[in-house]
Amino acid sequence: MKKGIKDNQPVIITSIIAGAVLLTALIIISSLSYGSANKITVEGVASIDAVPDLMSVYFMIETQGETSAEAKDANNEILNSLVTEILGLGFERSELQTQSNIYPNYEWDDGERSQDGYRATHLLKLELSSDEFDKISDVIDAGVDAGAGINYINFELSQELQNQYKAEALELASEDAQIKADAVASGFGKRAGRLVSVQVSDFGYYPWNVFTAREETDGYANEENAAVAKQAVASIEPGEQEITARVSATFRII
């Protein structure tokens, strides 16, 4: 009797293993079938109105020279003059954000390229808070007086307000997704169950442009651009702007 059991042990073990594998396979197949047939994906959308708390002025300084050093020195002269003008209006040097670049200046004649000295550019950004909006005309004049041009002017949100509005918009979009999932599931006599996955597909915030300069033959630094910029900011109030958020969410249907 004992010998017979020993002789059959490999067969018994093999049968147990085969049964376990089969059971596991059935569970996996059942799970996959359930998972693919009992999920719903919805998109939650939300829009909120935001009032910008900043007006950002972007200055452009362009200079040329026979050498890169000459172009840079000419650029720095205008930059220093602009900083002096800005400080005279009560702003701090730290409030000016700058980005500079120097590169060869090329010209084309009958399809042939030749180098004509160097060009230096300097882009500066000054942010005016809502209680400084009345200084915008003086800021524009300061740029022109220094020899800098007004590149463009935007109404913008500070980082603090961006974070606040983003949180509010995404929360509302998530609630919208939950409402949609509940409604769709109810329509099929089911309920929206466990949240499976979430994907934030969009948060729509872009600065609201008020003025963009048209580069004339003598560059951005001219009185015509300044006059147009003044007229643009004088006729536009920082009213409410729409910010949107989208959330894609997948739920189990039970």
Stockholm file with secondary structure:
# STOCKHOLM 1.0

chainA/1-254         MKKGIKDNQPVIITSIIAGAVLLTALIIISSLSYGSANKITVEGVASIDAVPDLMSVYFMIETQGETSAEAKDANNEILNSLVTEILGLGFERSELQTQSNIYPNYEWDDGERSQDGYRATHLLKLELSSDEFDKISDVIDAGVDAGAGINYINFELSQELQNQYKAEALELASEDAQIKADAVASGFGKRAGRLVSVQVSDFGYYPWNVFTAREETDGYANEENAAVAKQAVASIEPGEQEITARVSATFRII
#=GR chainA/1-254 SS CHHHHHHHHHHHHHHHHHHHHHHHHHHHHHHHHHHHHSEEEEEEEEEEEECCCEEEEEEEEEEEESSHHHHHHHHHHHHHHHHHHHHHTTCCGGGEEEEEEEEEEEEEETTEEEEEEEEEEEEEEEEEEGGGGGGHHHHHHHHHHHTCEEEEEEEECCHHHHHHHHHHHHHHHHHHHHHHHHHHHHHTTCCEEEEEEEEEEEEECCCEEEEECCCBTTBSCSHHHHHHHHHHHHSCCCCCEEEEEEEEEEEEEC
#=GC SS_cons         CHHHHHHHHHHHHHHHHHHHHHHHHHHHHHHHHHHHHSEEEEEEEEEEEECCCEEEEEEEEEEEESSHHHHHHHHHHHHHHHHHHHHHTTCCGGGEEEEEEEEEEEEEETTEEEEEEEEEEEEEEEEEEGGGGGGHHHHHHHHHHHTCEEEEEEEECCHHHHHHHHHHHHHHHHHHHHHHHHHHHHHTTCCEEEEEEEEEEEEECCCEEEEECCCBTTBSCSHHHHHHHHHHHHSCCCCCEEEEEEEEEEEEEC
//
